[in-house]
Amino acid sequence: MPPPPAPRRPRRPRRKLPALALAATLGALSLGSPSPAAASQTAADAGDHLVGLGIADVTGEAAETGMMGYSSFDQKTSGIHQRQRSRAYVVVDRATGKRVVYVNADLAMIFQSVRQGVLARLKERYGGLYGEENVLLSATHTHSGPGGYSHHVAYNLSVLGFQNGTYRAIVDGIAESVAKAHDDLKPGDISLGTGTLTNASVNRSREAFDRNPAADRAAFPGGIDPAMTVLRFRQGGKDAGAISWFATHNTSITNKNTLISPDNKGYAAYAWEHDHEGVRYLDNTPGFVAAFPNTNAGDMSPNLNLKPGSGPTEDEFENARVIGERQLDKAREVYRDAKPVAGGVDSRLVYVDMENVTVSGQYTSDGKEQRTCPAVVGASTLAGSVEDGPAIPGFEEGTRTPVAGIIDALRIDTPSWLATCQYPKASLIPTGLLSNVHPVTPKILPLQIMRIGELYLVAGPGEFTITAGLRVRRTVAQELGVPLERVLLQGYANAYSQYVTTPEEYDTQNYEGGSTLYGRHTLPAYQQEYARVAASLRQGTALERGAAPPDESARQFTFQTGVVYDNPPLGKSFGSILTAPAASYARGATATVEFATGHPKNNVRRGSTFLEVQRLENGKWVRVLDDGDWDTTYRWTRTNGLTGTSKATITWDVGADTAPGTYRIVHHGDAKNLLGRITPFTGASPAFRVT
């Protein structure tokens, strides 16, 4: 049976947009004109950097693909709420010729598989211009996207294995966003601003946080990290984009949802770009690029009532909008007051075997030399975070699932020496030992620090709690000799290895501690290794890279059968109307149309759309909305598995500021016949009026 349709999203406040040229002018005025002194400073700095920005689609398979984040076997994609996008920034220091690439994508994680794929694509296109050291890839951590794009079993298990269609969409999309940013390079300048936001996060692991020393807790009144840090990019005196860092889980939308969504951070980016700056993604023209990445969000939840989908309201989609809008409003406030920054760009990266680090007493909590351990998943990991959504449920004897054999194989005893090393973790699965046979969780991780002007980004390949992030930032800031607020922990970057807690938090063995793979001294090991990277960056010296992780692409498997064939209902063709719209709709109503369709896995339509809302203008149909917009949904439902019949349900919540006129809804799809040939089709609804 197909999953039940997701609940209808509440309507959001509409922002009226005049013509794009006027919108751009008004947008510039709303942010305030620079003073003569600021304008002079901007002109002086305009030639110091080249700045380029780009956006591309990274949306994967929109139906019958397990979703990444909550580890729920029942959560499979059934359509699109909003598309996922990659946002790229290239900055070149014209004085030195050095350049860096920063990417933030609407994904749950950046896995090593993705990084390897993207770097290979960039090498094909640019040679050695962009490589391991100067490219930083990060994810917003949405839990509402298709999964199966890791090369490690632990992160593909609930998705039923590796999903090549989703992997290709992600790698191709990220590489495309970088290419667009590269092609967009122009003389520009960078400004930096900071502020605080206190109503978009809550500490979901307060018991563990409270075990930290008073000096650490004092840095976070209320148990949250309220810091909002914004980089403002301009090209030739014109605003071009922003990166707005803030720590909160991108989990306003729960594991009951089956529509692809970039969640609260994706909404913030969409609202700034689409509503404020007039960006229209399918027009493929340069526009404002606004990323909302995460920092040390390991114990930060957007569910302010500490239960899934709750807080500030009891509706998950409304929560995504509200929490996203709170980040947006604060980011734009900080953006307006950002000050020009000096300094070039630089980056360093090393690969570290995190299962085998000897940690100096300088960094350990007891002042003694310690070691990290082979990875172990703790028993508390399976419970998940009850505030954001439970993880993998327990498996009883006789459970029927395609991955039952793999689950049984993972049930091996943890040796006593490893249990001692991981103490006090209640050991469940020694994934590090299993990875000696087949990749289950990563061993070798990329540790990177990137400088953009006066800001330093510590790229963390996991989910750091706010106190763990604070300690890394202190270590790096001290080594670099810069203020603490100029160092950020960029989470979910370059690889994924679950959580990083302080030793004190680890002892509590809440979800985050149980998910800290390499034992109690994981964080001190990170501090030690990042200090080494920071020293190289400060001194301007080369750094021994270390052995890179292997490419595991040849060892992937899947339990998904793929699309066998598609058939329209009897007497219908693909694109035929199954349920027609009403003759007219008032503003505030919802228009619904059903079409005979094919499986969306036939073509993910990356950079395109499964739907259009069109308005009749001067005798021509003009697209006004698509499947990347908040007010539309595309849902796919299998109606007969034996005959390969399915339908597409497209809805449009008619906004309060929608122009009266004649409209229609169009569906684009692709169908596969018994011989495997895939053919595109388009269907259009009868016209209707909006009054």
N, C-alpha and C positions, 0 to 999 in steps of 0.2 A: 504494500500500500504506500502511496506517496505521503510525505509528511504533510501535516495540516498547514494550510496557508498561514503565513505570519500575520499578526494583528496589523490592522491598518494604521499607518503612522498618523499622529495628530498633525494638524496643519501648523505651519510655522508662520511667524509674522512675515509679511511680504515687504520687500524693499523695492520701491519703484525705481526703475532705471530709465533715464532719458536716452537719447541717442548716444552712441559710444563716445564720440568726440566730446560731447557735453559732459558725459559721465566722468571721463578722464579729467576734464578741467575742474569739475566740482570736487572730484576726489582729491586732487592736488590742493585745492583751496581748503578742504575740510581738514587736511593735515597741517595746515598752517604754512605760510610763506616764510622762507628763511630770512633772518635779519641780514642787513648788509654785511656784517662781519662774518656771519655763517656762510653767506653766499660767496664771500671772498675766500674763505677757507675751503669751501667746496671746489671752487675754481682752481685753487692752488693744488688741491689733492687729486683733481679729476684725472690727471695723467699718471698717477702712481700705480694704478692697477688696471688690468683688463678684467671685466666682469661679464660673465655669460650665464644665462638661466634657461632652463628647459623643462617641459612637462610632457610625460607620455603615459599611456595606458598600460597597466600591468594586470588587468583583470583576467583570471583564469577560467576554468570550466564552471559554468553557471548551473549545472544540474548533475545530480547523482555523484557528487564528489564530496568526500568527508571534509569538514571544515577544520581549520588549524587554530588551536588555542585552548579550547576547553577539553580536548581529548575525549569527546563523546562520540561513540559509534553511531548514535542515532541522528547526529547533527550533520545532515548532508545538504549541499546547495540545492535550491529549487528556484533560483532566479536572481534578479539584481534589484537592490534598493538604490545603491549608487555605485558607480565604478570606482575601482582602486587605481591610484595614480602614483607615478614616481616623479619626484621633483629634484632636479639637479642644478648645482651651482659650480661653475668653474671660475677660479680666481687666479690671476697671473700677476706676480710681482715684476713689473717691467724693469726694475733696476737690476734684479738678479736673474730674471728669466725663469725662476721657479714657479710652479703652478700646483694647485691642489684641486681635487674634485670632491665635493660633498653631495651626497644623495640621501634623501629621506623618502621612503616609499610606504604606501598604505598597505603594509603587510604585517603579519604576526611577528615574524622574525626574519632576519637575514641569516640564512644558513651558509655554511662553507661551500656547499654545492652552488648556491647562487653567486657567491663572490667569485668562485673559480670560473663559472660560466660567463659572467660579465667581464672579468679581466681578459678572458680569451677573446671575447668579441672586440674589446677595445684594442687589444694587441693586433688583431687582424686589420683593424681600420687605421690605427694611429701608430703602429710600431711600439716603440718604447716610451712614447710621450706620456701615457697614463698607465700606471702599473701598481704593484702591490703596495708600495710605500706611500704614494700620493693620492690614492683613491680611498675614501671612507664611505661605506654603504651602511645605512641605518634604516630601521623600521619603526613605524608608529606603534606597533603592537596591537592592531585590531584583531579581535578574535572571530570576525565574521567574514573571513575570506576562505577560498578553497585551499586545501593543504596538499600534502604529498610531494613537496618540492625539496625535501631534505634528502641527503644520502645516508642518514642515520636512522636505523630501524625505530628507535624510541619515538621519533617525531613523525613517522609515517604509519605507525601501528594502527591508530584509530581511523586512519584514512584508507586503510586496506592497501597500503603500499605506495610506491612511487607513481606519480601522475605526470606523465611527460607533457601533456597539453598545458597544464598549469605552469610547470617549470619553464617551458619555452616562452610562454606569455610574460612571465616575470623577468627572465633574463633578457629577452628581446626588448621589453618595455624599459627596463633600467638603462640598457645600452643606448636605446633611442633617446632617452631623456638627456644622457650625457652628450650624445652627438648634437642634439639641439642646443645645449648650453655652449658647447664648443663653437658651433657655427654662429652663436649669438654674441661672441666676445666683442666688447667695445670698451673704450676708456671709461672708467667709472671710479666711484669711491664707496667706502664702507663706513657706516656709523654703528655705534653700539649703545644699547640702553638696557637698564634693569629696573624691575619693579617687583611687587609682591601680589600674589593672588591667593586668597585664603578660603574661598568658597567653592572650590572645584576638586577637592581631594580630602580623603580621610585616611588615617592609619588603620589598616585592616589587621595589623599584627601588633597591637599596642602592648600586649604582655611581653613579647620579645623585645620590642623597642625599649621598654622601661627597664630592662636588665642592663642597658648600656650605662657607662659612667655618667655622672651628673654633667660633666663638661661637654659631653656629646649631646645629651638631651637638651641642654641649655641652648644649643644652636637651633633647635626646632621647637619653639613654643607651640603647644597644641599637637605635637607629634607629627607635623607635616613639613614638607619642604615647600615653602610658598614662592620660591624664586622664579621669576619670569625673566628670561634673558633673550634679547632680540638683536639680531643683526639686520641692519637696513642697507639695501643695495640700491645704488643709483648708477645710471649710465648717462653720461653727458648732461648731468643736471636733472635728469628725469627719473622718477621713482620706478624701479624695476622689480623689486621683490623683497622678501623678508624671510628670515628663519627665526621662529619663536619657540624656545625651549621651555618646557614646563613638565614637572613630574606628576603624572597621574595615569593609572592604567586606562588603556583604551578599551574598556569593557562595560560601557553603559548598556550595550545591547547584549542580551543573555544567550545562553546555549539553547534556548527554545527557538531562536530565530534561525531561519534557513535561507534568508536572502543575503547576498553579498553586500557588505557595507563597510566603509572606512571608519565608522563609529564617530566618537566625539571629535577626535583630532582631524579626521577627514572632513567632518562638517565644517569645522573652523576654517580649514583651508579653502573649501568650496565657497563658503559664504564671503570670504575676503576676495577671492579671485572672481567669482561669478557675480555676486551681488554688488560688491563695492567697486570692482575694477572692470566689470563688463567682459570678462574672459568667456569665450565660447569655445570649449575644447575641440569640437569637431571642425571648427573653422581653420585649424592648423595655421594660425597666425600668431606671431609673438605677443605675449601678454604678461601681466604681472604674475609672479610665482611666489606663493606663500606656503611655506612648510611649517608644520607644527610637530617637531620631534619630541621624543621623551628623553628624560635624563635618568636619574636613579629612582625609578618608580616601583621597585620591587615590592614595597609594602604600602604603596599609595593606591587607593581605590577611588573611582569617581562615584561609587554607590554610597552616597552620604549617609544612608540609613543602615549601612553595613549588612545589606542583604541584596542578592542579585536583582538588578532592574529597579532598585528602589532608592530614591533620593537624587534630586529634590522632589520628584514626582513618583507616581507608581506606574508610569508608562515608560518602557525602555527606550523607545524612539524619541519621545519627548525629552528624556534625560540626556540622550546623545546630543540633541539640539541645544539644550540649555547649558550643559557642561561645555560643549563646543563653543557656544556663543560667549560664555564667560571667559574662556581662553582668548577668543578673538578680540573681545572688547578691551581686555587688559593688554594684549599684544599691540593693538593699534594705539593705545594710550602711550605705551613705552616707546613705540616706533616714532611717534610724533616728537618725543623729547630726546631721541637718540643723538649722541654727539659723535662727530667724526673721529676716527681712530687712526693712529699711525701704525707702521710696522708692516713687514712683508708676510709671506706665507712660507711654510715649511712643514715637514712631516717626517716621522720615523716610525718604523714597524719592526717587530721581532716576532718569531714564532717560539712559543714556549710549550713544553710538555707539562701540562698542569697536573698530571698524575705523578710527577717525579721531580718536584721542586724542593730543594733544601733551603729552608727559610732561616735567615739569620735572626738571632735573638734581638736585634735592633727593631724588628717588626712584630715579634710575637708578643702575646699578652703576658707571658710569664718570663720574658727576657731570656729564654733558652732556645737553642737551635731546635727546630721542628721540621717535619716533612709533610707534604701533601700526600694523598692516597689515590690509588686507582678508584675510578668513579663508582659510587654506589647510590642507587635511588632508595630513599628512605620510605618507611611504611607510611609516614604522614603525607607523602607526595600523592598517593592514590586518593586520599580524601579530597584533595584540591583545596582551593581557598573558598570557604563557605560564603564569604562576603561577595565574591565575584562569580562563582560557579564551580560546582564539584567537578573533579577530574574523572579518571577512568574508574568505573564501578568495579566491585569485586567480582571475580569469576567463580561460580560454583561448579562443582563436578557435573559434567554432562552438558555444560554450556555449548551451544552450537554457534560457532562463528568461524569464518574463513581463516582467522589468525589464531585459532585455538592451539595449533601445533607450535606456533612461534611462542605463544604465551607459556605453554608447558616447557619449552626449551629454556625460557628465561628463569624458570623456577629452579635455580640451583642454590645450594647452600653457600653462604658467605663464609670463607675461611676465618678461623678465629683471629689470625693476625690482622686481617683486613677489618674485621669487626672492631678490634681494639684500636686500630688506626682511625676508624670513623666514629669512635665513641664520642658522645652518648647516642648516636643515631641508631634507631631500630632498623637494622639493615634489611632490605627487601630483595633487591636485584643488583648483583655486582656487575654492572654494565661495563665497567672498565676491563674486567677479566673476559667477559663475553666478547668484547671488541677485539680481542686478540684473534678471534676466529672470524667474526663478521662485524662491520661497523654498527654499533648500537648507540653509543654516545661519543662525543669527540674527546680526543686526548690532547692533540696539539692545537693551540689556539693562537690567533693573531692578536698581538697587543700593540696598539698604535696610539700615538699622540700627534694631533694636527694643529698647527697654528694658522689662524686667519686674522691678520692684524694683531690686535692685542688680546684676542680670545684664544684659549687653548682647549681643545676637545680631546678628552681621554676616551678613546673608543673601547667600550666594555662589551665583550662578547657574551652578554647574559643580562640578568635582571638583578641589579644591585639595590639593596635597601638604601634608604636615605642616609643612614649612619655609615653603612659601608661605603657609599659614594663620598660622604664627607671625609672619611679617613684617606681614601685614595686622593681626593682633591688636595687635602692638606699636604700629603707626601709630595705630590707633583708640584704644587705651588712653592713649597719650601725648596725643592731641588732647582726649580726654574728661577726662584727669586722674584716671584710676581705675586700680587694680591690674590687672596683666595677666590674672590668673586670673578677673577679672570680665568678661572679653570672650571670647566664643566665636565661631569661624567656623562658621556653620550652612551646611553644604554642601547641594547639590541643592535649592536654594530659588528659587522664583518663576519660574525659566526654566532652560534647559540649554544650555550652550555648550562642552561637553567639558571639557578639563583646564586647570589653571593651575599652572605650575611656576615655580620661581625661574629667573632668567637662567642661573645655573650649571647647573641641572638641564636646562634647555632645550638647552644646548650638547651634552649627552650624546645627545640625540635617541633616548632610549628611547621606549617606547610613550606614556608620559605627555607627554614633550616633543613628540613628533610630533603629539599630539592637542591641543596648546596652540595654538588657532586663530589668534590675532592677533599672533603673533610673539614675539620674545625679550623684548620690553618689556611683555608683557601684565600681569604681576604689578605692576611699578611703576605702570602705569596704574591698576590697581585700588587700590593704596595711595593714590595721589593723589586719586582720586575718593571713596574712602571717608573720607579725611581731611576732605574738603569736607562730606560728609554728617554726620560726627561733630561738626564745628564748629557746624553749624546746630542739632544736637541739644543740644549743650552750651549754646549761647547762647539757645536757645529762640526762634530766628528762623525765618521761613518760608524755604523753599528752592525755587528755580525747578525745576519738575518736569522740563522738557525734553520733547521729542517722544516720545510713546509709540509702540511698534511697531504696525504696521498689523494689522488682523484679516484673516488669510489663509484663513478658513474657506471662502470661495467658490471657492478655487482648488485644492481637494483632489481626489484621484482614488484609485481602488482597482482592483486586478486580481482581487479576490475576487468570485466570482459569487454568493455567498450561498446560502441553502438553497433548493433547487428544490421538493422535496416529500419527505415521509417515508412509508414503508410498513412495516407490521409483517411478520414472516416469515409464510409461507403457513400458514394455520390458527391464527394467533395474533392477538391484539389488543395495542394499546399497553399496557404495564404487565404483560403476561403473563410468567410465569416461564419462563426458558430453562434455567437451572441452579438447582436448589433447594438450600437449605442441608442440612446433615446434621441428624439428629434431635437431636443434642446436641453440645455443645462443652465441653471442660475449659478452665479458666482458662489463658491462655497460648497457646491455639489461635487460628486465624484462620477466621472465618466468611466465606464467599463466596457471593454470589447474583448471577445474571445475569438481566436483564430486557430485553424488547423495548422499544425506546425511540425517541424522536425526536431531532432535532438540538438540542443545548443552545443554539445561536445563536437558536433560536426565542424563547427567554426566558432571559436570564442569571440570572433569579431573585435579583436583588439584594435583600438583606434577607430572603431566604428560604433554601431548601436543596433540593438534588437528592436528598437521602437522609435517612432517620431510622433510628436504632436505637431500638426501642420495647420497653418492659418492661410486662408485664401486672400491674397493681396494682389490687386490689379490683374485678376485672372490667372495668377500663378500660385501654386502651393509652396509655402515657405515654412521651413522647419523652425519651431520656436522652443521645443523641448526634446530631450532624448533620454536614454536610460542612465545617464550620469546625473540627472537632475533629481532634486529632493522630492518634487511633487509627482513623480511618476514611479510606477513599479512594473517590472516584467516578471511574471511567474510562469514556470513551466510545470505541467502536470502530465504524467503518463496515464492515459485513459484505458489502454488495453495493451498489456505487456506481450501477449501472444501475437498480436497483429502489428505491433510497433506503432501504435497510434498515440498521439499526444496533442495537447492543446497549449496555447500561449494565452495567458490572461493579462491584459494590459490595463492599468488604471491610471487615471489622471485626476488628481485633486485640483479642481479649478480654483485658482487663487483669487483672492478678493480684488486684486488689481488687474485681473485678466481683461484685455481689451475685448469688448463685444465684437462679434463677427462670426464668420463661418469657419468651422474647424473639421478636421478628420484625424483619425489615429491610424498610423501605418506600422505594420510589422515586417521586419526583415528576418529571414531565417534561411536554413540550409537543410536539405533532406538527402538521406543516403539510401540508395536502392540495394537490391540483393546482390548486385555485382560489385558493390563498394563504391560506386560513383557518387560523388557529392555535388548537388546542384543547388545554387542559391535561388531564392524566390522572394517575392514581396507581395503583401496583401494590404489593401486599404479599406477602411470602414466607409460606410455611407457618411456623407457630410452631415454635420449637426450645428446648431446655433448655440453660442454662448450669449446670454442676455443679461 
